[in-house]
Amino acid sequence: MQEIFGIAAFRSRQQVMRFDSALNRAGIRSQVISTPKDVAVGCGLSVRFELRDTQSVLDVYQRTRPGNLIGFYRVTRTPGGKPMVERLI
C-alpha cells in the first residue's frame, strides 16, 4: 500500500520541535520523524503532516516563522521501494 504525506525539514532540531508544537496547538496532527535521505540536509529530523492539511501547515509557518526551514516536501512511500521526495513549495 502506498503512503503519501508531507514533511517540513529544518536545519535545527529545536526548530523542528517548535514547529511541531505550534502545529499541535493549532489542532493540526503532526509527528517528528527522521528526514528521508533524499532530503538529507539539516538536523536529520522533520515534521510530518497530512497533505490535506498543507494550507493550514503553511498558515502556521507564516504566523510562527520558526526559522532554519529547508523546505516543505511531499513523500511517497511504497512497500519495498525507495521513498520518492518532491518539493511542495
C-alpha positions as CSV (number, residue, x, y, z in Angstrom):
1,M,0.0,0.0,0.0
2,Q,1.3,3.4,-0.9
3,E,1.8,6.0,1.8
4,I,1.8,9.8,0.9
5,F,2.4,12.6,3.4
6,G,4.1,16.0,3.7
7,I,7.2,17.0,5.7
8,A,8.7,20.2,6.8
9,A,12.5,19.9,7.0
10,F,14.6,22.2,9.2
11,R,18.3,22.7,9.9
12,S,17.8,22.7,13.7
13,R,16.2,20.1,16.0
14,Q,15.0,23.0,18.2
15,Q,13.0,24.4,15.2
16,V,11.6,21.0,14.4
17,M,10.3,20.7,18.0
18,R,8.9,24.3,18.0
19,F,7.1,23.9,14.7
20,D,5.6,20.5,15.8
21,S,4.4,22.1,19.0
22,A,2.9,25.1,17.0
23,L,1.0,22.7,14.7
24,N,-0.3,20.7,17.6
25,R,-1.5,23.9,19.4
26,A,-3.3,24.8,16.1
27,G,-5.1,21.4,16.1
28,I,-3.1,20.0,13.2
29,R,-1.9,16.4,13.7
30,S,1.9,16.2,13.2
31,Q,4.7,13.9,14.1
32,V,8.5,14.3,14.4
33,I,10.2,11.7,12.1
34,S,13.6,11.0,10.6
35,T,14.2,13.1,7.5
36,P,14.2,10.9,4.3
37,K,17.7,10.5,2.9
38,D,16.7,12.3,-0.3
39,V,16.3,15.5,1.8
40,A,19.3,14.6,3.9
41,V,20.3,18.2,4.8
42,G,19.8,19.6,8.2
43,C,19.4,18.0,11.6
44,G,18.0,14.7,10.5
45,L,14.5,15.3,11.8
46,S,11.4,16.7,10.1
47,V,7.8,17.3,11.0
48,R,5.4,15.0,9.2
49,F,1.8,16.1,8.4
50,E,-1.1,15.0,6.2
51,L,-1.1,16.5,2.7
52,R,-4.8,17.6,3.2
53,D,-3.5,19.9,5.9
54,T,-0.9,21.6,3.7
55,Q,-2.5,25.0,3.6
56,S,-3.1,25.0,7.4
57,V,0.5,24.0,7.9
58,L,1.7,26.8,5.7
59,D,-0.5,29.3,7.6
60,V,1.0,28.2,10.9
61,Y,4.5,28.6,9.4
62,Q,3.7,32.1,8.2
63,R,2.4,33.0,11.7
64,T,5.3,31.5,13.7
65,R,8.3,31.8,11.3
66,P,10.4,29.3,13.3
67,G,13.4,29.8,11.0
68,N,16.0,27.4,9.6
69,L,13.5,25.9,7.2
70,I,15.0,23.8,4.4
71,G,11.6,23.2,2.7
72,F,8.3,21.5,2.5
73,Y,8.2,18.2,0.7
74,R,5.7,15.5,-0.4
75,V,6.9,12.0,0.4
76,T,5.5,8.9,-1.4
77,R,6.5,5.5,0.1
78,T,5.7,2.2,-1.5
79,P,6.4,-1.2,0.2
80,G,9.9,-2.4,-0.7
81,G,10.6,0.7,-2.7
82,K,12.7,3.8,-2.2
83,P,10.7,6.8,-1.0
84,M,10.1,9.5,-3.6
85,V,10.5,13.0,-2.4
86,E,9.2,16.1,-4.2
87,R,9.4,19.7,-3.2
88,L,6.0,21.1,-2.3
89,I,6.9,24.8,-2.4
